[in-house]
Amino acid sequence: MNAFTSRETTTYYVKVLDQQLPRAVELLSDLFYHSRFESKEVEKEKQVVLEEVRMVRDDPEGPRARASLGSSAETPSARPPIWPGEDNRRASSTRPPALH
C-alpha cells in the first residue's frame, strides 16, 4: 500500500494479485471509513504541511504558476493550498477541517 498527493488529490493505492483484490478493497475501505488520527501524529504532520505551505509562498515562480492554473476561485487549483493563515495552527488535532 502507498499514497501520494498532488495539488488537487490524495491517492491511496495497493498493488496486488487478482486473487488478493477483495482483501485490498476491504483494506482501503477500512482506511477510508474508519480512520483514526492520533494527536501526536497529526501534530507531526501539521508541521510538515506548514513547511510545505512556506515553501510554496517563498517560491518566486509560485504566483505565476498559480495564475496559469486559472483565475476562477471556483476551481480547486485556484484556491490556496490547504487552509490559509493562522487557521493552520488552530486546526483540530483529532479531526482535519472540512476544506470543500
Backbone as CSV, one residue per row, in Angstrom:
resi,resn,N_x,N_y,N_z,CA_x,CA_y,CA_z,C_x,C_y,C_z
1,MET,0.843,-1.160,0.000,0.000,0.000,0.000,0.892,1.228,0.000
2,ASN,0.419,2.278,-0.693,1.161,3.515,-0.743,0.173,4.649,-0.994
3,ALA,0.679,5.871,-0.956,-0.160,7.038,-1.192,0.694,8.165,-1.749
4,PHE,0.031,9.113,-2.399,0.708,10.325,-2.839,-0.313,11.452,-2.917
5,THR,0.184,12.673,-2.900,-0.698,13.829,-3.016,-0.238,14.687,-4.185
6,SER,-1.169,15.415,-4.723,-0.876,16.428,-5.729,-1.653,17.676,-5.317
7,ARG,-1.653,18.664,-6.146,-2.357,19.901,-5.804,-3.847,19.662,-5.565
8,GLU,-4.442,18.727,-6.286,-5.885,18.537,-6.202,-6.321,17.193,-5.647
9,THR,-5.417,16.267,-5.426,-5.861,14.937,-4.994,-4.935,14.335,-3.940
10,THR,-5.491,13.414,-3.210,-4.726,12.490,-2.379,-5.124,11.108,-2.865
11,THR,-4.149,10.304,-3.211,-4.410,8.994,-3.793,-3.789,7.908,-2.926
12,TYR,-4.601,6.910,-2.599,-4.134,5.720,-1.897,-4.278,4.563,-2.874
13,TYR,-3.293,3.682,-2.885,-3.397,2.548,-3.798,-2.659,1.345,-3.239
14,VAL,-3.036,0.194,-3.758,-2.353,-1.055,-3.427,-2.073,-1.796,-4.732
15,LYS,-0.965,-2.492,-4.776,-0.646,-3.359,-5.911,-0.765,-4.787,-5.411
16,VAL,-1.695,-5.516,-6.003,-1.947,-6.881,-5.547,-2.204,-7.796,-6.731
17,LEU,-2.099,-9.086,-6.481,-2.500,-10.084,-7.468,-4.026,-10.124,-7.521
18,ASP,-4.564,-10.627,-8.607,-6.021,-10.678,-8.788,-6.742,-11.311,-7.602
19,GLN,-6.203,-12.416,-7.114,-6.888,-13.125,-6.035,-6.858,-12.346,-4.703
20,GLN,-5.994,-11.333,-4.604,-5.913,-10.524,-3.389,-6.770,-9.263,-3.460
21,LEU,-7.415,-9.028,-4.599,-8.188,-7.804,-4.791,-9.286,-7.598,-3.741
22,PRO,-10.092,-8.601,-3.410,-11.130,-8.359,-2.390,-10.547,-7.885,-1.055
23,ARG,-9.445,-8.459,-0.639,-8.801,-8.055,0.622,-8.251,-6.628,0.509
24,ALA,-7.689,-6.278,-0.645,-7.152,-4.931,-0.850,-8.264,-3.886,-0.808
25,VAL,-9.389,-4.183,-1.436,-10.533,-3.258,-1.399,-11.037,-3.117,0.034
26,GLU,-11.091,-4.208,0.757,-11.511,-4.170,2.166,-10.560,-3.295,2.984
27,LEU,-9.273,-3.431,2.751,-8.275,-2.635,3.467,-8.432,-1.142,3.176
28,LEU,-8.554,-0.778,1.899,-8.725,0.627,1.535,-10.040,1.180,2.069
29,SER,-11.097,0.389,2.033,-12.390,0.830,2.570,-12.299,1.088,4.064
30,ASP,-11.628,0.193,4.768,-11.460,0.376,6.214,-10.658,1.636,6.500
31,LEU,-9.620,1.864,5.732,-8.805,3.069,5.883,-9.654,4.320,5.668
32,PHE,-10.503,4.296,4.667,-11.325,5.452,4.329,-12.441,5.681,5.351
33,TYR,-13.138,4.646,5.729,-14.312,4.803,6.596,-14.015,4.777,8.087
34,HIS,-12.886,4.228,8.491,-12.625,4.061,9.927,-11.261,4.603,10.345
35,SER,-10.798,5.660,9.683,-9.500,6.237,10.027,-9.506,6.790,11.437
36,ARG,-8.377,6.690,12.088,-8.169,7.291,13.411,-6.943,8.173,13.314
37,PHE,-7.033,9.331,13.925,-5.935,10.289,13.872,-5.416,10.517,15.288
38,GLU,-4.247,9.963,15.589,-3.645,10.187,16.900,-3.085,11.602,16.944
39,SER,-3.344,12.302,18.037,-2.931,13.708,18.179,-1.452,13.910,17.881
40,LYS,-0.611,13.044,18.411,0.835,13.173,18.222,1.201,13.120,16.737
41,GLU,0.610,12.183,16.010,0.908,12.040,14.580,0.355,13.212,13.778
42,VAL,-0.829,13.705,14.147,-1.418,14.849,13.447,-0.543,16.078,13.649
43,GLU,-0.064,16.298,14.860,0.799,17.445,15.131,2.079,17.370,14.313
44,LYS,2.656,16.183,14.210,3.861,15.991,13.409,3.585,16.315,11.942
45,GLU,2.486,15.809,11.444,2.143,16.034,10.041,1.788,17.499,9.791
46,LYS,1.176,18.144,10.767,0.824,19.557,10.615,2.082,20.397,10.396
47,GLN,3.158,20.055,11.089,4.417,20.787,10.900,4.965,20.592,9.487
48,VAL,4.830,19.388,8.963,5.264,19.115,7.590,4.442,19.952,6.614
49,VAL,3.137,20.001,6.821,2.252,20.768,5.942,2.588,22.252,6.013
50,LEU,2.811,22.770,7.215,3.160,24.186,7.358,4.455,24.512,6.629
51,GLU,5.417,23.621,6.699,6.674,23.834,5.980,6.429,23.841,4.474
52,GLU,5.576,22.951,3.992,5.260,22.926,2.563,4.555,24.212,2.135
53,VAL,3.672,24.730,2.966,2.995,25.998,2.663,4.015,27.120,2.577
54,ARG,4.959,27.160,3.520,6.004,28.196,3.487,6.841,28.080,2.216
55,MET,7.137,26.857,1.803,7.927,26.665,0.584,7.169,27.201,-0.634
56,VAL,5.880,26.952,-0.705,5.074,27.443,-1.826,5.035,28.960,-1.813
57,ARG,4.838,29.548,-0.646,4.768,31.007,-0.541,6.112,31.660,-0.873
58,ASP,7.212,30.996,-0.575,8.543,31.555,-0.822,9.029,31.334,-2.248
59,ASP,8.331,30.527,-3.011,8.740,30.213,-4.377,8.424,31.386,-5.296
60,PRO,9.448,32.030,-5.893,9.189,33.178,-6.762,8.349,32.822,-7.984
61,GLU,8.380,31.566,-8.403,7.562,31.139,-9.544,6.136,30.809,-9.117
62,GLY,5.885,30.707,-7.827,4.576,30.299,-7.315,3.408,31.110,-7.835
63,PRO,3.434,32.445,-7.700,2.282,33.230,-8.172,2.025,33.056,-9.660
64,ARG,3.101,33.001,-10.448,2.940,32.825,-11.896,2.344,31.450,-12.207
65,ALA,2.839,30.430,-11.512,2.324,29.076,-11.748,0.860,28.976,-11.341
66,ARG,0.509,29.556,-10.195,-0.891,29.518,-9.759,-1.785,30.272,-10.726
67,ALA,-1.305,31.389,-11.268,-2.095,32.166,-12.221,-2.346,31.360,-13.490
68,SER,-1.370,30.535,-13.879,-1.542,29.752,-15.105,-2.562,28.634,-14.932
69,LEU,-2.900,28.299,-13.685,-3.872,27.232,-13.439,-5.306,27.698,-13.645
70,GLY,-5.508,28.985,-13.752,-6.854,29.504,-13.961,-7.185,30.547,-12.928
71,SER,-8.065,31.448,-13.281,-8.377,32.542,-12.383,-9.675,32.334,-11.620
72,SER,-10.433,31.312,-11.940,-11.709,31.107,-11.273,-11.513,30.537,-9.879
73,ALA,-12.041,31.229,-8.877,-11.936,30.746,-7.496,-12.817,29.527,-7.277
74,GLU,-13.600,29.165,-8.275,-14.475,28.003,-8.149,-13.736,26.690,-8.389
75,THR,-12.529,26.766,-8.914,-11.779,25.540,-9.165,-10.808,25.299,-8.017
76,PRO,-10.611,24.045,-7.625,-9.671,23.759,-6.537,-8.267,24.295,-6.805
77,SER,-7.841,24.324,-8.067,-6.497,24.803,-8.386,-6.307,26.272,-8.070
78,ALA,-7.388,27.043,-8.098,-7.284,28.482,-7.854,-7.248,28.813,-6.370
79,ARG,-7.644,27.875,-5.545,-7.651,28.124,-4.101,-6.250,27.913,-3.533
80,PRO,-5.952,28.603,-2.425,-4.643,28.365,-1.812,-4.543,26.936,-1.300
81,PRO,-3.330,26.364,-1.262,-3.194,25.013,-0.729,-3.590,24.985,0.733
82,ILE,-4.207,23.915,1.136,-4.725,23.696,2.477,-5.594,24.854,2.912
83,TRP,-5.474,25.273,4.132,-6.297,26.385,4.605,-5.360,27.513,4.987
84,PRO,-5.697,28.750,4.660,-4.753,29.857,4.786,-4.508,30.331,6.212
85,GLY,-3.344,30.959,6.387,-3.041,31.742,7.584,-2.985,31.002,8.897
86,GLU,-3.376,31.720,9.918,-3.286,31.233,11.287,-4.170,30.027,11.566
87,ASP,-5.179,29.806,10.754,-6.061,28.666,10.973,-5.294,27.356,11.043
88,ASN,-4.131,27.289,10.388,-3.321,26.069,10.410,-2.951,25.671,11.827
89,ARG,-2.591,26.633,12.622,-2.135,26.325,13.973,-3.296,25.972,14.899
90,ARG,-4.490,26.430,14.562,-5.636,26.166,15.423,-6.453,24.977,14.954
91,ALA,-6.073,24.349,13.857,-6.830,23.209,13.345,-6.859,22.105,14.389
92,SER,-7.964,21.429,14.466,-8.125,20.346,15.433,-7.094,19.259,15.181
93,SER,-6.542,18.735,16.234,-5.538,17.691,16.058,-6.185,16.313,15.950
94,THR,-7.489,16.218,16.150,-8.136,14.922,16.059,-9.022,14.803,14.820
95,ARG,-9.381,15.919,14.219,-10.231,15.877,13.030,-9.794,16.969,12.067
96,PRO,-9.395,16.595,10.852,-8.990,17.607,9.881,-10.168,18.497,9.520
97,PRO,-9.918,19.742,9.117,-11.021,20.635,8.758,-11.669,20.211,7.462
98,ALA,-12.948,20.559,7.316,-13.643,20.336,6.056,-13.206,21.414,5.092
99,LEU,-12.561,21.022,4.006,-11.992,22.008,3.100,-12.889,22.330,1.926
100,HIS,-13.770,21.409,1.547,-14.623,21.659,0.382,-16.048,21.354,0.743
